[in-house]
Amino acid sequence: MSAQLFNIILYICIIINIFIRFSVSISVLLVMFYHRIKVRKHPTNYLLLINSYICLIGASPIVLDMYVRSIYGYFHPAVTFDEFWCRFKSYLLYINGNVYFYSFLLHSIYHFCRIVYHTRKKYQSFRLYLILSMILWISGFSQLLPSLIIGLIDYVQNLYYCQLRLTSISPSLINLSILFLVPYIFSIIVYLNTICYIRKHNQKLSRIIRRKHRRHMTIFRRLIILFTLVTLSAMQHILNPVIYVLFGYLPSWSYPFKWFLTVFPLTSIGIIQIFMSPYLRRLFFQKKKINI
């Protein structure tokens, strides 16, 4: 199989995954809207889930556009999409990725507060996490704006889309580490602190509180497992610039393979959350009452 054919197969797989992810994410939001009365009973939990699915929806058309253009470019090698709009779309894609990963950190902080500060409702309030969610989006836009302005997001001729420049190793690694690794590391720290708190104080708490803590820790543990999987899948974005600088070359298939390793887990997690999150399960798999 030629490298070009392998790339096209990967591109088609990515496009199929994007359609699935977009459809699933839209379906989740529509189901939440349909069951909005239930959503209002646990607004903060659903707010954090909505934030994650909005990121998946926002990134989907940008990645789709990237790989439709890549397929077109393979059949029309002379074509170029080297324009500001290409760089701006890549900038928006990185913003969605940034907010998505930090949404996991926000989830972690919320579950930490539900366990450690279970008596302090202000740390669990909808208004607080709405403000924090808005700050996430603002910080995402401002954090990556310098990369767009100074030209770190550049057009790659043989790929027909824009991304962080591989030759600028230090700025690229800093941006990508802040994007992926920082929220993951802080989430792990929050998770370990929560475990330490439970081990230290569990015997002092009432049986009802312990039961609630076990329930929240189950959700928290599943969240960390999902976050670990998606972070590992995104590590290719950090490894590729390092490999490029060390060897001065990356095979053509490494670029679509990198994005496939990113897109497929994100699509899978968007589906898995429906089954793993008790709040989504409650909406999707509720038992209908039959009046006799």
Secondary structure as GFF3:
##gff-version 3
##sequence-region A 1 292
A	DSSP	alpha_helix	3	34	.	.	.	ID=ss1
A	DSSP	alpha_helix	36	39	.	.	.	ID=ss2
A	DSSP	alpha_helix	43	75	.	.	.	ID=ss3
A	DSSP	alpha_helix	84	116	.	.	.	ID=ss4
A	DSSP	three_ten_helix	121	124	.	.	.	ID=ss5
A	DSSP	alpha_helix	126	149	.	.	.	ID=ss6
A	DSSP	beta_strand	153	156	.	.	.	ID=ss7
A	DSSP	beta_strand	161	164	.	.	.	ID=ss8
A	DSSP	alpha_helix	169	176	.	.	.	ID=ss9
A	DSSP	pi_helix	177	181	.	.	.	ID=ss10
A	DSSP	alpha_helix	182	201	.	.	.	ID=ss11
A	DSSP	three_ten_helix	202	204	.	.	.	ID=ss12
A	DSSP	alpha_helix	207	234	.	.	.	ID=ss13
A	DSSP	alpha_helix	236	247	.	.	.	ID=ss14
A	DSSP	alpha_helix	254	276	.	.	.	ID=ss15
A	DSSP	alpha_helix	278	284	.	.	.	ID=ss16
###
